[in-house]
Amino acid sequence: MTTATPPEGDRTNVLSLDMATDGHEGLIQPKKVPNPIRESRSHREMHRELLFSHSRGLLPRHRPELPRVLENRQLRQLREELQGPPSDLEQQLRKRHQRFFFHPWGEGTGSVPPALPDAVTR
């Protein structure tokens, strides 16, 4: 008695069944059209950089709200300090700077500028 079943490794019947169910035996199957933007090198590099920055949490819109608020507050305070009048300390330092550097010591008067303390010269 002979059986009509193919051996286990024979897949010819499976292929013929696939072609039979398809209905188009000799036709070429359409391929997906490539997208030139996604295949460009710059797009791939940008995508890689976005993935990297997202994994490290470096995106500005996705940062937690508290650090953003604190940073904005510090920037606002710095701007206000720079635009406002100079503090008393800044005024005293400016006067001292003018006395020391614009004094007529070296203009033929023969006087020598006072020696600076060792702590200042180091």
C-alpha positions as CSV (number, residue, x, y, z in Angstrom):
1,M,0.0,0.0,0.0
2,T,1.4,3.4,-1.0
3,T,0.4,6.6,0.6
4,A,0.1,10.0,-1.2
5,T,1.5,12.0,1.7
6,P,4.8,13.8,1.1
7,P,7.7,13.3,3.5
8,E,8.0,15.8,6.4
9,G,10.7,17.9,4.8
10,D,8.9,18.4,1.5
11,R,7.2,21.8,1.4
12,T,6.2,21.9,-2.3
13,N,2.6,21.4,-1.5
14,V,2.6,24.3,1.0
15,L,4.0,26.6,-1.6
16,S,1.5,25.6,-4.2
17,L,-1.3,26.1,-1.8
18,D,0.0,29.7,-1.1
19,M,0.1,30.5,-4.8
20,A,-3.4,29.0,-5.3
21,T,-4.9,31.1,-2.6
22,D,-3.3,34.2,-3.9
23,G,-4.9,33.9,-7.3
24,H,-2.0,35.8,-9.1
25,E,0.6,33.2,-9.9
26,G,3.0,35.1,-12.2
27,L,2.6,38.6,-11.0
28,I,5.2,40.7,-9.1
29,Q,4.0,41.8,-5.7
30,P,4.1,45.6,-5.1
31,K,6.7,46.9,-2.7
32,K,6.3,49.8,-0.3
33,V,7.6,53.0,-1.7
34,P,10.7,54.3,0.1
35,N,10.5,57.6,1.9
36,P,13.5,59.7,1.0
37,I,13.2,61.8,4.2
38,R,13.4,58.8,6.5
39,E,16.3,57.3,4.5
40,S,18.4,60.5,4.6
41,R,21.5,60.6,6.8
42,S,20.5,63.8,8.5
43,H,17.1,62.5,9.4
44,R,18.7,59.3,10.9
45,E,21.2,61.4,12.9
46,M,18.5,63.7,14.2
47,H,16.3,60.8,15.2
48,R,19.3,59.2,17.0
49,E,20.0,62.5,18.8
50,L,16.4,62.8,19.8
51,L,16.3,59.3,21.2
52,F,19.5,59.9,23.1
53,S,18.4,63.2,24.6
54,H,15.0,61.8,25.5
55,S,16.5,58.8,27.3
56,R,18.7,61.2,29.3
57,G,15.9,63.7,29.9
58,L,17.5,66.6,28.1
59,L,14.5,67.8,26.2
60,P,13.5,71.3,27.4
61,R,9.8,70.7,27.3
62,H,10.0,67.5,29.2
63,R,12.0,68.8,32.1
64,P,10.3,68.8,35.5
65,E,8.5,72.0,36.3
66,L,10.4,72.9,39.5
67,P,13.9,73.2,37.9
68,R,12.5,75.3,35.1
69,V,10.8,77.7,37.5
70,L,13.9,78.0,39.7
71,E,16.1,78.7,36.6
72,N,13.7,81.3,35.3
73,R,13.6,83.0,38.8
74,Q,17.4,83.1,39.0
75,L,17.6,84.6,35.5
76,R,15.0,87.2,36.4
77,Q,16.9,88.2,39.6
78,L,20.2,88.5,37.7
79,R,18.6,90.8,35.1
80,E,17.1,92.9,37.8
81,E,20.4,93.2,39.6
82,L,22.2,94.2,36.5
83,Q,19.6,96.8,35.5
84,G,19.2,98.3,39.0
85,P,21.5,100.8,40.7
86,P,24.8,99.4,42.0
87,S,25.0,98.2,45.6
88,D,27.0,100.0,48.3
89,L,29.7,97.3,48.0
90,E,30.0,97.8,44.3
91,Q,30.3,101.6,44.8
92,Q,33.0,101.2,47.4
93,L,35.0,98.8,45.2
94,R,34.7,101.1,42.3
95,K,36.0,104.1,44.4
96,R,38.9,102.0,45.7
97,H,39.8,100.9,42.2
98,Q,39.8,104.5,40.9
99,R,42.0,105.6,43.9
100,F,44.5,102.9,43.4
101,F,44.8,102.8,39.6
102,F,44.3,106.4,38.7
103,H,46.5,108.0,41.4
104,P,49.4,110.1,40.2
105,W,52.1,107.9,41.6
106,G,53.9,107.1,38.5
107,E,53.6,110.5,36.8
108,G,57.0,112.0,37.9
109,T,56.0,112.8,41.4
110,G,58.6,110.5,42.8
111,S,56.2,108.8,45.2
112,V,55.9,105.1,45.2
113,P,52.5,103.3,45.5
114,P,52.0,101.6,48.9
115,A,53.0,98.0,49.1
116,L,50.2,95.5,48.9
117,P,49.8,93.0,51.7
118,D,51.1,89.5,51.1
119,A,47.6,88.1,51.2
120,V,46.5,90.3,48.3
121,T,49.5,89.5,46.1
122,R,49.3,85.8,46.4
